[in-house]
Amino acid sequence: MRAYVIEARARANRPVNDAISPAESRRREQAVNFARASVGLEGFKPSAEAEAGARQFIKGEIQLADLFVKVKPDAEQAHSR
């Protein structure tokens, strides 16, 4: 996963929706699957919004930097209790 992040940063200056190769699409899908597994092991489930973003990332419609985690205010308060 770390190698993927390093490679993604190197390609960050490429325009969004630049045609990605099948190999790049597979690498992106593997990274997303790894993230899903990691989140699942923590006992969480990705939101529909996160899944939609993951599909866009795999297709090359958005870059890695465009994916981010939002903490809902009520979830943050519940965690601090």
C-alpha positions as a Markdown table, in Angstrom:
| # | Residue | x | y | z |
|---|---|---|---|---|
| 1 | Met | 0.0 | 0.0 | 0.0 |
| 2 | Arg | 2.8 | 2.4 | 0.9 |
| 3 | Ala | 4.4 | 1.9 | -2.5 |
| 4 | Tyr | 1.1 | 2.8 | -4.2 |
| 5 | Val | 0.8 | 6.0 | -2.2 |
| 6 | Ile | 4.3 | 7.0 | -3.2 |
| 7 | Glu | 3.5 | 6.3 | -6.9 |
| 8 | Ala | 0.2 | 8.1 | -6.7 |
| 9 | Arg | 1.9 | 11.2 | -5.3 |
| 10 | Ala | 4.4 | 11.1 | -8.2 |
| 11 | Arg | 1.4 | 11.1 | -10.6 |
| 12 | Ala | -0.6 | 13.7 | -8.7 |
| 13 | Asn | 0.2 | 16.5 | -11.2 |
| 14 | Arg | -1.5 | 14.6 | -14.1 |
| 15 | Pro | -4.9 | 16.0 | -15.1 |
| 16 | Val | -8.0 | 14.3 | -13.7 |
| 17 | Asn | -9.6 | 11.9 | -16.1 |
| 18 | Asp | -6.4 | 11.3 | -17.9 |
| 19 | Ala | -6.9 | 7.9 | -19.5 |
| 20 | Ile | -5.5 | 5.4 | -17.1 |
| 21 | Ser | -4.2 | 2.1 | -18.1 |
| 22 | Pro | -5.8 | -1.2 | -17.1 |
| 23 | Ala | -2.8 | -1.8 | -14.9 |
| 24 | Glu | -3.3 | 1.5 | -13.1 |
| 25 | Ser | -7.0 | 0.7 | -12.7 |
| 26 | Arg | -6.1 | -2.7 | -11.1 |
| 27 | Arg | -3.6 | -1.0 | -8.8 |
| 28 | Arg | -6.3 | 1.4 | -7.7 |
| 29 | Glu | -8.8 | -1.3 | -7.2 |
| 30 | Gln | -6.3 | -3.3 | -5.1 |
| 31 | Ala | -5.7 | -0.2 | -3.0 |
| 32 | Val | -9.4 | 0.4 | -2.5 |
| 33 | Asn | -9.9 | -3.2 | -1.5 |
| 34 | Phe | -7.1 | -3.0 | 1.0 |
| 35 | Ala | -8.7 | 0.1 | 2.5 |
| 36 | Arg | -12.1 | -1.6 | 2.6 |
| 37 | Ala | -10.6 | -4.5 | 4.4 |
| 38 | Ser | -8.8 | -2.3 | 6.9 |
| 39 | Val | -11.9 | -0.3 | 7.7 |
| 40 | Gly | -13.9 | -3.6 | 8.0 |
| 41 | Leu | -11.4 | -5.0 | 10.5 |
| 42 | Glu | -11.9 | -1.9 | 12.6 |
| 43 | Gly | -15.6 | -2.6 | 12.7 |
| 44 | Phe | -16.8 | 0.1 | 10.3 |
| 45 | Lys | -18.6 | 0.1 | 7.0 |
| 46 | Pro | -17.8 | 2.6 | 4.2 |
| 47 | Ser | -20.7 | 5.0 | 3.5 |
| 48 | Ala | -22.4 | 5.1 | 0.1 |
| 49 | Glu | -20.6 | 8.4 | -0.5 |
| 50 | Ala | -17.2 | 6.7 | 0.2 |
| 51 | Glu | -18.0 | 3.8 | -2.1 |
| 52 | Ala | -19.1 | 6.2 | -4.9 |
| 53 | Gly | -15.8 | 8.0 | -4.5 |
| 54 | Ala | -13.9 | 4.8 | -4.6 |
| 55 | Arg | -15.5 | 3.8 | -7.9 |
| 56 | Gln | -14.6 | 7.2 | -9.3 |
| 57 | Phe | -11.0 | 6.8 | -8.2 |
| 58 | Ile | -10.7 | 3.3 | -9.7 |
| 59 | Lys | -12.1 | 4.7 | -13.0 |
| 60 | Gly | -9.6 | 7.6 | -13.0 |
| 61 | Glu | -12.3 | 10.2 | -12.7 |
| 62 | Ile | -10.7 | 11.6 | -9.5 |
| 63 | Gln | -7.3 | 11.5 | -7.9 |
| 64 | Leu | -6.3 | 10.0 | -4.6 |
| 65 | Ala | -6.1 | 13.5 | -3.0 |
| 66 | Asp | -9.8 | 14.0 | -3.9 |
| 67 | Leu | -10.8 | 11.1 | -1.5 |
| 68 | Phe | -11.1 | 12.1 | 2.1 |
| 69 | Val | -12.7 | 11.1 | 5.3 |
| 70 | Lys | -15.4 | 13.2 | 6.9 |
| 71 | Val | -16.3 | 12.8 | 10.5 |
| 72 | Lys | -19.9 | 13.4 | 11.3 |
| 73 | Pro | -20.2 | 15.8 | 14.3 |
| 74 | Asp | -22.4 | 13.3 | 16.2 |
| 75 | Ala | -20.0 | 10.5 | 15.6 |
| 76 | Glu | -17.1 | 12.6 | 16.9 |
| 77 | Gln | -19.0 | 13.4 | 20.1 |
| 78 | Ala | -19.9 | 9.8 | 20.6 |
| 79 | His | -16.3 | 8.8 | 20.3 |
| 80 | Ser | -15.1 | 11.2 | 23.0 |
| 81 | Arg | -17.6 | 9.9 | 25.6 |
